[in-house]
Amino acid sequence: MADVTIYTRPMCGFCVRAVALLKKKGVKFTEIDAGWDRDKKKEMIQRAGGASTFPQIFVGDVHVGGCDELLGMEQAGKLDGLLAME
């Protein structure tokens, strides 16, 4: 299974929803709290090609986007295939 990284911030409903979906699917992931850490937020923005909203989700080297994109991939049946990649 691919490595999953999610950049989050405290009190973010979208972050909570994205994390809940990953947990429901049994996905192991690394959560990086970038809400108050300038260096982590800068890292997130660079990895995300300029996107600065939370969360930002990566599966391996693939930038999924935010919560809406993650949920959209799940609804379209594309998330499992991406997660299966190594």
Beta strands, then each sheet from edge to edge (+ up, - down):
strand 1: 4-8
strand 2: 29-33
strand 3: 56-59
strand 4: 62-65
sheet 1: 2+ 1+ 3- 4+
end
